[in-house]
Amino acid sequence: MNFYELKIYMNDVDNHPIYSSIKSLLVGENLVSLKKSFENGFHLTVFGWFTNHQISQVSEEFTRVLIAYPTDKYDEATFRNKYKKVAEIALKEGVLEDIYQNKVLIAKRKDFYDFQNEEQLQLYVKINRIFDRWFMDRYWNRNNNILSITRDMVPFSTFLPDTVLSREHALYSNGFVSHLSHYLGLLHSLSGKNKQAVVERFEQAGEKDRESVMENLERDHLLTRELKVLFHEIEDAVKRDVLNFHSPHDDAHIEMKVGISSKRHQLAMGTPELNRLILKDPVLITNRWVLNVLYEKLVLLNIKPLEKFYMNYLLCSIRFKKEEVYA
């Protein structure tokens, strides 16, 4: 078997027949998952391990469906303008030069899909599959809400060990600290007026929603159980030096990201003794890997970016004091 990505370039529409075909594939194949992105045009990417025969069959089926039910074309210039800034932030140069629509393309990946080793790639697919099993029936649904997803996630955040790595520098290791980090990153990127508007909006909504989230702190369900098993697998991988907190990025990439981060990020990642504490911390590493995949799934769940940050705010406000949440 080989690792492939199959990209389905199509406009974003409701109730397209190809969605049923994709869900059937995800149910039948344990080594395959799905994400949605903008590079070279709106598209869904099916990725994972296939035999040559399997990938040909899947490609032919998806192509037939897309030919039978083509999506309306969108204006390429408008699309490029909309995603230009996103591409710059994601460091994806050139991904808006060629735009494809109503087309299926296959690529056999001979690398590790931008990971450092095959075990990292396998871990990435495993996390994707965990979320697919839980969220698949809600993919492409316009009625999804971030509060429900936050309630799904909070038991795992509660489960992860809670440790103070450095009291002097307020450096913590727990299931909520990455949500705090990402929320503060959002505030760092906003102007004073917009920042205040977001803080007030989130705080007002949180007064209503926080109790609902806290009622689920110790809820036991399949997602929580699978993520608990995953955490122990990541603990083992860290001990064996398969990955660390920076994985899969190199030092140059980390230095560049630190340079444009909030003061809190710069302190943690730019101070050698603090960086050493973070580098091999399995809880922080688990947070990073799980949340990166969850964020990709939120796109399939039609959750807007600001709603993602509201989830971050809700969860970190459970664990941290108000002055830390608004630092």
C-alpha positions, 0 to 999 in steps of 0.5 A: 500500500502507498500513501495517497492524497486525492483532492476533489476540487468543488465549490462549497455546497450543501447536500452534494451526492459526493459527500455520501460516497466519501462517508462510505469510504471513511466507514469502510477504510480504517487508514483513510481520512478527510480534510477541507482546504483552499490551496489551488481552489476549494477542495476536499482531500481524502488521504491515507493508505491505498493499494493502486487498485483501490485509489483508481477505483475511488478516483473513478467513482468520485470523478463520475459523481462530480461529472454528473453533479458539477458545482457552480464555478466561482470567480477565480480573482475574487477567490485569490483575493479572499485567500491571499492573506490566509496563504501568507500566514500559512507560509504556502507560497504559490498555492493560488497560482493555479485554480482547479474547479470540478476536478479530481486529482491524485498524488502519491506521496513519497515523503512522510506528508510533511512529517519527520518520520512514518510513525508521526504520519501514522499518529496524525492519521490515527487522530483524524480517524478518532475525530472522524468516528465521532463527528462524521455524521455531522460533517457538512451540516450547517447547524453545528454549534461550537458549544456542543463540540466544546462539551464533547472535548472538555472531558479529555481536557479534564483528564490530562494531568495538571502540572505547574512547570514554572510558577515564576513564569506561570507555565503550566501543563494541562488540558486547558493551557493550549486553549489559553495560548490560542485564545491569547494568540487571537487577542495578540493579533487584534487591534485595541477596538477589535480586541475589546469587542471580542473579549466582551462578546466572549465574556457575555456568551460565556456567562450563559454557556460555561455551566453547560460545559462544566456539567460535562467535565467528567462525561464518559463517551467514545471520543474521550476513551479513544483520546485517553488511549492516544495520550498514552501512545504519545507518552510512549512516542515521546519517550522513544524520541519519535516526536517532541513539542516542535514536531514536525517543524524544524528550529527555523520554522519555530524561530519564525513563529516565535518572532510573530507570537504574543509575549507569553509565547515568546517567553515560553519558547524563547527562554532555553530553560522553559523551552526544555520543559516544554519540549518533552512534555507529553501533555503539551504535545498531545494538546498540540497534535489533537487540537491541530487535527480538531481545527481541521475537522471544525472546517468540515463541521462548518464552524467559523474561525471566531467560533473556534476561538470561543471554544478556546476561551470557554475551556481556558476560562474554566481552569484559569483566572480572569486576569490570566485569560485576558493577559 
